[in-house]
């Protein structure tokens, strides 16, 4: 994941592995709505899902 250090803005992400198609949509949504990495990390995701690990990716 690419994050601008000064603002914490998410610039891009790339994923490889199982359920990547599900998780990349979360990053696309965050980029589109200009969420910072901190805001995305603070979000709650259903567990157990592939997206529940997004907070650890940040």
Secondary structure by P-SEA (a helix, b strand, c coil): ccccccccccccccccccaaaaaaaaaaaaaaacccaaaaaacccccccccccccccc
